[in-house]
Amino acid sequence: MALVIHNPVGNNKKNVFKALIAAEYVGVKIELTPSFQIGVTNKTPEFLKLNPLGKVPVLETPEGAIFESNAIARYVARLKDVGLFGTSAFEQGQIEQWIDFSAFEIDINIGKWLGPRFGSGVYNAEMEELASNASKRALECLDKHLSNRTYVVGHSVTLADIILACNLLLPIQKAFTKEFMASYPHIERYFWTIVNQPNFRKVVPEVIQAVGPLPPPPSKGETQHPVSAHPHPHARHAPKEKVKKEKKEAPKPAEVPKPAETPKPVEDVEDEEEAPVKKSKNPLDSLPPSPMVMDNWKRLYSNTKAKDFHLAINGFWEMYDPEGYSLWFCDYKHNDENQVTFVTMNKVGGFLQRMDFIRKYAFSKMCILGESPPYSIKGVWLFRGTEIPQMVKEECYDVELYDWTKVDITNEEQKALVNAYFEEPDEIQGVKLLETKCFK
């Protein structure tokens, strides 16, 4: 029997994502229940044999059923040793530590804080303040931990990263705007690094960060209707309706009061399915035609051997069209932070991963310079158009972490620096070249 997850379509997505992403890493296939109705399917005798509480998700395996999303993810991650549980007993303990931290300090507190604002339970200002303070304390702790790390444990993605990123999905999509996350820059960098990992992107739809503030709190005794996240950052939501609590009346003699409904967990109102949004045409496709073709340059660059690379550089300047393209130097603003080699390399790798959406219209060589820390991150970018595309500024937060200078191609020194970035000599401007990464 294949592995099967029982879960309603469009419900508790992040709890299902944990197992599905782990499955991508270990190379196993998990089937999803094609039709599942909450309140119906999970009340049947067959389902209650899998989970007596009737909760979802549930993983059905050849040996039996497993419920609770973190337990399911742990089971899947252990099906094959690919490093999701670290490389030592100590790392395994740390991974378990951060999984628990993600559940009890991040997920639960943020759920209590944001839930009533998005339709889960009755709003209480005092309880919200307590949950908000607890959430921010946990975020501060996590941000400090990530200040000199790419991943929460070790030097590669582990199950702790998968579960933590999944638990941050909903708040970042619905509440944690770019302005809010400015207080937690290392979490911001970490989150986008993880969700842009190839195995993560196979499972999770495009992640759009919240662009507006939290909805106002309901009045006393009122609850908000659930609000769905729209896949486009500039789309408007329908006005939020409020359901007023009816005034209490004296019970009729023969009438038995109905028990109060149990508030749904915040994750149960996570993302309602919406009609797909038709993608608009990329504005860069509307630019005037250029004699330079980006793919021709990328092909020339890729096919030229190192000993003949001067020929590729000559070819670049022959085809370069300053009216249809532009070159830009970038210099990381916080090079004093680059104290650890692999963290610095991962920082550059994450930046390039997050620029994937512009790959068709850009080319770059990013260089890490220095024999010892702190290392410098510098590079050169080729963009379609005479300015840095607006979509790059809007969609990749890393852009703000760099100083950008447009290359003056009439300046021979600047042209020589472009050539050096492309050619990868032992030193650039007298500083040892440690590592390069190419975006093409």
NORJO-V361748 format. One record per residue. RES is the residue in three letters. SS is DSSP state (helix for helix, strand for strand, loop for the rest). OMEGA is omega in degrees with one decimal (999 if undefined). Layout:
# NORJO-V361748
res=RES ss=SS omega=OMEGA
res=RES ss=SS omega=OMEGA
This chain:
# NORJO-V361748
res=MET ss=loop omega=178.8
res=ALA ss=loop omega=174.2
res=LEU ss=strand omega=-177.2
res=VAL ss=strand omega=173.7
res=ILE ss=strand omega=175.5
res=HIS ss=strand omega=-178.5
res=ASN ss=loop omega=176.8
res=PRO ss=loop omega=178.2
res=VAL ss=loop omega=176.3
res=GLY ss=loop omega=-176.9
res=ASN ss=loop omega=178.9
res=ASN ss=loop omega=-172.2
res=LYS ss=helix omega=-174.5
res=LYS ss=helix omega=178.3
res=ASN ss=helix omega=176.1
res=VAL ss=helix omega=-179.6
res=PHE ss=helix omega=-176.7
res=LYS ss=helix omega=-178.2
res=ALA ss=helix omega=-177.6
res=LEU ss=helix omega=177.9
res=ILE ss=helix omega=176.5
res=ALA ss=helix omega=179.3
res=ALA ss=helix omega=177.2
res=GLU ss=helix omega=-179.9
res=TYR ss=helix omega=-176.0
res=VAL ss=helix omega=175.4
res=GLY ss=loop omega=175.0
res=VAL ss=loop omega=-178.8
res=LYS ss=loop omega=175.6
res=ILE ss=strand omega=177.6
res=GLU ss=strand omega=176.5
res=LEU ss=strand omega=177.6
res=THR ss=loop omega=-176.3
res=PRO ss=loop omega=179.7
res=SER ss=loop omega=-177.4
res=PHE ss=loop omega=179.9
res=GLN ss=loop omega=178.1
res=ILE ss=loop omega=-176.9
res=GLY ss=loop omega=178.5
res=VAL ss=loop omega=-177.7
res=THR ss=helix omega=-176.0
res=ASN ss=helix omega=176.4
res=LYS ss=helix omega=-178.4
res=THR ss=loop omega=178.1
res=PRO ss=helix omega=-179.0
res=GLU ss=helix omega=-178.6
res=PHE ss=helix omega=-178.7
res=LEU ss=helix omega=173.0
res=LYS ss=helix omega=178.8
res=LEU ss=helix omega=177.6
res=ASN ss=loop omega=-176.2
res=PRO ss=loop omega=179.6
res=LEU ss=loop omega=-179.5
res=GLY ss=loop omega=-177.6
res=LYS ss=loop omega=175.6
res=VAL ss=loop omega=-0.3
res=PRO ss=loop omega=174.7
res=VAL ss=strand omega=176.4
res=LEU ss=strand omega=177.3
res=GLU ss=strand omega=-178.2
res=THR ss=strand omega=177.1
res=PRO ss=loop omega=-178.6
res=GLU ss=loop omega=-177.0
res=GLY ss=strand omega=-174.3
res=ALA ss=strand omega=174.5
res=ILE ss=strand omega=174.8
res=PHE ss=strand omega=-168.5
res=GLU ss=loop omega=-169.2
res=SER ss=helix omega=179.9
res=ASN ss=helix omega=177.2
res=ALA ss=helix omega=177.9
res=ILE ss=helix omega=-179.8
res=ALA ss=helix omega=178.1
res=ARG ss=helix omega=179.9
res=TYR ss=helix omega=-177.7
res=VAL ss=helix omega=-177.4
res=ALA ss=helix omega=-178.1
res=ARG ss=loop omega=-179.1
res=LEU ss=loop omega=177.7
res=LYS ss=loop omega=-178.2
res=ASP ss=loop omega=176.9
res=VAL ss=loop omega=177.2
res=GLY ss=loop omega=-178.7
res=LEU ss=loop omega=175.5
res=PHE ss=loop omega=174.3
res=GLY ss=loop omega=-175.5
res=THR ss=loop omega=179.9
res=SER ss=loop omega=177.9
res=ALA ss=helix omega=179.9
res=PHE ss=helix omega=178.9
res=GLU ss=helix omega=177.6
res=GLN ss=helix omega=176.6
res=GLY ss=helix omega=178.0
res=GLN ss=helix omega=179.3
res=ILE ss=helix omega=177.6
res=GLU ss=helix omega=178.5
res=GLN ss=helix omega=-177.1
res=TRP ss=helix omega=172.6
res=ILE ss=helix omega=178.1
res=ASP ss=helix omega=177.2
res=PHE ss=helix omega=179.8
res=SER ss=helix omega=-178.5
res=ALA ss=helix omega=-169.3
res=PHE ss=helix omega=-179.3
res=GLU ss=helix omega=-178.2
res=ILE ss=helix omega=-170.6
res=ASP ss=helix omega=-176.2
res=ILE ss=helix omega=-177.2
res=ASN ss=helix omega=178.8
res=ILE ss=helix omega=176.6
res=GLY ss=helix omega=178.3
res=LYS ss=helix omega=-178.5
res=TRP ss=helix omega=-172.5
res=LEU ss=helix omega=-173.8
res=GLY ss=helix omega=-178.1
res=PRO ss=helix omega=179.4
res=ARG ss=helix omega=-178.4
res=PHE ss=helix omega=170.3
res=GLY ss=loop omega=-179.1
res=SER ss=loop omega=176.3
res=GLY ss=loop omega=-178.3
res=VAL ss=loop omega=-177.5
res=TYR ss=loop omega=175.9
res=ASN ss=loop omega=-173.4
res=ALA ss=helix omega=-178.2
res=GLU ss=helix omega=179.6
res=MET ss=helix omega=178.7
res=GLU ss=helix omega=-179.7
res=GLU ss=helix omega=178.3
res=LEU ss=helix omega=-179.0
res=ALA ss=helix omega=178.7
res=SER ss=helix omega=-179.9
res=ASN ss=helix omega=178.9
res=ALA ss=helix omega=179.2
res=SER ss=helix omega=-177.6
res=LYS ss=helix omega=176.2
res=ARG ss=helix omega=178.6
res=ALA ss=helix omega=179.1
res=LEU ss=helix omega=177.7
res=GLU ss=helix omega=178.3
res=CYS ss=helix omega=-179.7
res=LEU ss=helix omega=-179.3
res=ASP ss=helix omega=178.4
res=LYS ss=helix omega=179.7
res=HIS ss=helix omega=-176.2
res=LEU ss=helix omega=-174.5
res=SER ss=helix omega=178.2
res=ASN ss=helix omega=-180.0
res=ARG ss=loop omega=173.2
res=THR ss=loop omega=179.6
res=TYR ss=loop omega=-175.5
res=VAL ss=loop omega=178.0
res=VAL ss=loop omega=174.2
res=GLY ss=loop omega=-172.6
res=HIS ss=loop omega=177.7
res=SER ss=loop omega=-178.6
res=VAL ss=loop omega=174.0
res=THR ss=loop omega=179.1
res=LEU ss=helix omega=177.8
res=ALA ss=helix omega=178.6
res=ASP ss=helix omega=-179.1
res=ILE ss=helix omega=-177.1
res=ILE ss=helix omega=-179.7
res=LEU ss=helix omega=180.0
res=ALA ss=helix omega=178.3
res=CYS ss=helix omega=179.3
res=ASN ss=helix omega=176.9
res=LEU ss=helix omega=-175.5
res=LEU ss=helix omega=-174.9
res=LEU ss=helix omega=179.3
res=PRO ss=helix omega=-179.7
res=ILE ss=helix omega=178.7
res=GLN ss=helix omega=-171.9
res=LYS ss=helix omega=-170.7
res=ALA ss=loop omega=-172.4
res=PHE ss=loop omega=-178.8
res=THR ss=loop omega=176.4
res=LYS ss=helix omega=179.8
res=GLU ss=helix omega=179.2
res=PHE ss=helix omega=-175.9
res=MET ss=helix omega=176.5
res=ALA ss=helix omega=177.2
res=SER ss=helix omega=-177.9
res=TYR ss=helix omega=-172.4
res=PRO ss=helix omega=-178.1
res=HIS ss=helix omega=173.8
res=ILE ss=helix omega=179.1
res=GLU ss=helix omega=179.2
res=ARG ss=helix omega=-179.4
res=TYR ss=helix omega=-175.9
res=PHE ss=helix omega=-177.6
res=TRP ss=helix omega=174.0
res=THR ss=helix omega=-176.9
res=ILE ss=helix omega=-175.5
res=VAL ss=helix omega=176.5
res=ASN ss=loop omega=172.0
res=GLN ss=loop omega=-176.4
res=PRO ss=helix omega=-178.9
res=ASN ss=helix omega=176.2
res=PHE ss=helix omega=-176.3
res=ARG ss=helix omega=176.2
res=LYS ss=loop omega=-173.7
res=VAL ss=loop omega=-171.8
res=VAL ss=loop omega=176.1
res=PRO ss=loop omega=-179.7
res=GLU ss=loop omega=-178.4
res=VAL ss=loop omega=177.9
res=ILE ss=loop omega=-178.4
res=GLN ss=loop omega=177.2
res=ALA ss=loop omega=-178.4
res=VAL ss=loop omega=-178.8
res=GLY ss=loop omega=179.5
res=PRO ss=loop omega=175.5
res=LEU ss=loop omega=172.8
res=PRO ss=loop omega=179.8
res=PRO ss=loop omega=-180.0
res=PRO ss=loop omega=175.7
res=PRO ss=loop omega=174.1
res=SER ss=loop omega=-178.0
res=LYS ss=loop omega=178.4
res=GLY ss=loop omega=179.5
res=GLU ss=loop omega=174.5
res=THR ss=strand omega=177.0
res=GLN ss=strand omega=167.3
res=HIS ss=loop omega=176.7
res=PRO ss=loop omega=179.1
res=VAL ss=loop omega=-179.0
res=SER ss=loop omega=174.9
res=ALA ss=loop omega=177.9
res=HIS ss=loop omega=-176.1
res=PRO ss=loop omega=179.6
res=HIS ss=loop omega=-172.9
res=PRO ss=loop omega=-177.0
res=HIS ss=loop omega=-179.4
res=ALA ss=loop omega=179.7
res=ARG ss=loop omega=174.0
res=HIS ss=loop omega=171.9
res=ALA ss=loop omega=-179.7
res=PRO ss=loop omega=179.7
res=LYS ss=loop omega=178.8
res=GLU ss=loop omega=176.7
res=LYS ss=strand omega=177.1
res=VAL ss=strand omega=-177.9
res=LYS ss=loop omega=177.2
res=LYS ss=loop omega=-177.8
res=GLU ss=loop omega=177.8
res=LYS ss=loop omega=179.4
res=LYS ss=loop omega=176.9
res=GLU ss=loop omega=178.7
res=ALA ss=loop omega=-177.9
res=PRO ss=loop omega=176.4
res=LYS ss=loop omega=-175.3
res=PRO ss=loop omega=-173.8
res=ALA ss=loop omega=-173.1
res=GLU ss=loop omega=177.9
res=VAL ss=loop omega=-179.0
res=PRO ss=loop omega=177.7
res=LYS ss=loop omega=177.0
res=PRO ss=loop omega=-180.0
res=ALA ss=loop omega=178.1
res=GLU ss=loop omega=177.2
res=THR ss=loop omega=179.8
res=PRO ss=loop omega=177.4
res=LYS ss=loop omega=172.7
res=PRO ss=loop omega=-176.7
res=VAL ss=helix omega=-177.2
res=GLU ss=helix omega=-180.0
res=ASP ss=helix omega=178.3
res=VAL ss=helix omega=-168.7
res=GLU ss=loop omega=-175.6
res=ASP ss=loop omega=174.0
res=GLU ss=loop omega=-179.8
res=GLU ss=loop omega=178.5
res=GLU ss=loop omega=178.8
res=ALA ss=loop omega=-179.9
res=PRO ss=loop omega=-179.6
res=VAL ss=loop omega=180.0
res=LYS ss=loop omega=-178.2
res=LYS ss=loop omega=178.4
res=SER ss=loop omega=-178.8
res=LYS ss=loop omega=178.4
res=ASN ss=loop omega=-177.9
res=PRO ss=helix omega=178.7
res=LEU ss=helix omega=177.0
res=ASP ss=helix omega=-178.6
res=SER ss=helix omega=178.5
res=LEU ss=loop omega=177.4
res=PRO ss=loop omega=-179.9
res=PRO ss=loop omega=179.2
res=SER ss=loop omega=176.7
res=PRO ss=loop omega=177.6
res=MET ss=loop omega=177.9
res=VAL ss=loop omega=-175.6
res=MET ss=helix omega=-177.8
res=ASP ss=helix omega=178.9
res=ASN ss=helix omega=178.0
res=TRP ss=helix omega=-179.7
res=LYS ss=helix omega=178.6
res=ARG ss=helix omega=178.7
res=LEU ss=helix omega=179.9
res=TYR ss=helix omega=-175.2
res=SER ss=helix omega=-173.0
res=ASN ss=helix omega=-178.3
res=THR ss=loop omega=178.5
res=LYS ss=loop omega=-175.1
res=ALA ss=helix omega=-176.5
res=LYS ss=helix omega=-179.5
res=ASP ss=helix omega=-170.2
res=PHE ss=helix omega=176.1
res=HIS ss=helix omega=178.3
res=LEU ss=helix omega=178.3
res=ALA ss=helix omega=179.8
res=ILE ss=helix omega=176.2
res=ASN ss=helix omega=179.0
res=GLY ss=helix omega=179.2
res=PHE ss=helix omega=-176.3
res=TRP ss=helix omega=176.1
res=GLU ss=helix omega=-177.3
res=MET ss=helix omega=-175.0
res=TYR ss=loop omega=-179.1
res=ASP ss=loop omega=-176.6
res=PRO ss=loop omega=177.5
res=GLU ss=loop omega=-180.0
res=GLY ss=loop omega=-178.0
res=TYR ss=strand omega=175.8
res=SER ss=strand omega=177.9
res=LEU ss=strand omega=-176.7
res=TRP ss=strand omega=169.6
res=PHE ss=strand omega=173.1
res=CYS ss=strand omega=-177.9
res=ASP ss=strand omega=-177.4
res=TYR ss=strand omega=-174.4
res=LYS ss=loop omega=-171.1
res=HIS ss=loop omega=-177.1
res=ASN ss=helix omega=178.3
res=ASP ss=helix omega=178.2
res=GLU ss=helix omega=-170.1
res=ASN ss=loop omega=-175.3
res=GLN ss=loop omega=-176.3
res=VAL ss=loop omega=-172.9
res=THR ss=helix omega=-174.0
res=PHE ss=helix omega=177.6
res=VAL ss=helix omega=178.7
res=THR ss=helix omega=178.2
res=MET ss=helix omega=179.4
res=ASN ss=helix omega=177.7
res=LYS ss=helix omega=178.3
res=VAL ss=helix omega=179.3
res=GLY ss=helix omega=177.9
res=GLY ss=helix omega=177.2
res=PHE ss=helix omega=-178.0
res=LEU ss=helix omega=175.7
res=GLN ss=helix omega=-178.1
res=ARG ss=helix omega=176.0
res=MET ss=loop omega=-174.5
res=ASP ss=helix omega=-176.9
res=PHE ss=helix omega=-176.7
res=ILE ss=helix omega=-172.2
res=ARG ss=helix omega=-178.4
res=LYS ss=helix omega=-171.5
res=TYR ss=helix omega=-174.6
res=ALA ss=strand omega=175.0
res=PHE ss=strand omega=-179.3
res=SER ss=strand omega=165.5
res=LYS ss=strand omega=177.8
res=MET ss=strand omega=-174.9
res=CYS ss=strand omega=172.8
res=ILE ss=strand omega=-171.4
res=LEU ss=strand omega=175.3
res=GLY ss=loop omega=176.4
res=GLU ss=loop omega=-179.9
res=SER ss=loop omega=-179.1
res=PRO ss=loop omega=-1.2
res=PRO ss=loop omega=-179.5
res=TYR ss=loop omega=177.6
res=SER ss=strand omega=175.1
res=ILE ss=strand omega=179.4
res=LYS ss=strand omega=177.6
res=GLY ss=strand omega=177.1
res=VAL ss=strand omega=-179.7
res=TRP ss=strand omega=171.9
res=LEU ss=strand omega=-179.3
res=PHE ss=strand omega=168.9
res=ARG ss=strand omega=-176.9
res=GLY ss=loop omega=-175.8
res=THR ss=loop omega=176.6
res=GLU ss=loop omega=172.9
res=ILE ss=loop omega=-176.8
res=PRO ss=loop omega=-178.2
res=GLN ss=helix omega=-177.9
res=MET ss=helix omega=177.8
res=VAL ss=helix omega=-179.9
res=LYS ss=helix omega=-175.4
res=GLU ss=helix omega=-168.4
res=GLU ss=helix omega=-179.8
res=CYS ss=loop omega=-174.5
res=TYR ss=helix omega=-179.2
res=ASP ss=helix omega=-176.4
res=VAL ss=helix omega=-178.8
res=GLU ss=helix omega=-179.3
res=LEU ss=helix omega=-177.3
res=TYR ss=strand omega=166.6
res=ASP ss=strand omega=-176.0
res=TRP ss=strand omega=178.8
res=THR ss=strand omega=-180.0
res=LYS ss=strand omega=-178.1
res=VAL ss=loop omega=174.3
res=ASP ss=loop omega=-173.5
res=ILE ss=loop omega=174.5
res=THR ss=loop omega=179.4
res=ASN ss=loop omega=-174.7
res=GLU ss=helix omega=178.7
res=GLU ss=helix omega=179.2
res=GLN ss=helix omega=176.4
res=LYS ss=helix omega=179.1
res=ALA ss=helix omega=178.1
res=LEU ss=helix omega=175.3
res=VAL ss=helix omega=179.2
res=ASN ss=helix omega=-178.9
res=ALA ss=helix omega=177.4
res=TYR ss=helix omega=-179.5
res=PHE ss=helix omega=-170.2
res=GLU ss=helix omega=178.4
res=GLU ss=loop omega=175.1
res=PRO ss=loop omega=-179.8
res=ASP ss=loop omega=179.1
res=GLU ss=strand omega=173.8
res=ILE ss=strand omega=-176.4
res=GLN ss=loop omega=175.8
res=GLY ss=loop omega=-179.4
res=VAL ss=strand omega=-177.2
res=LYS ss=strand omega=176.3
res=LEU ss=strand omega=-176.8
res=LEU ss=strand omega=-174.0
res=GLU ss=strand omega=174.5
res=THR ss=strand omega=172.6
res=LYS ss=strand omega=-177.6
res=CYS ss=strand omega=176.6
res=PHE ss=strand omega=-177.4
res=LYS ss=loop omega=999
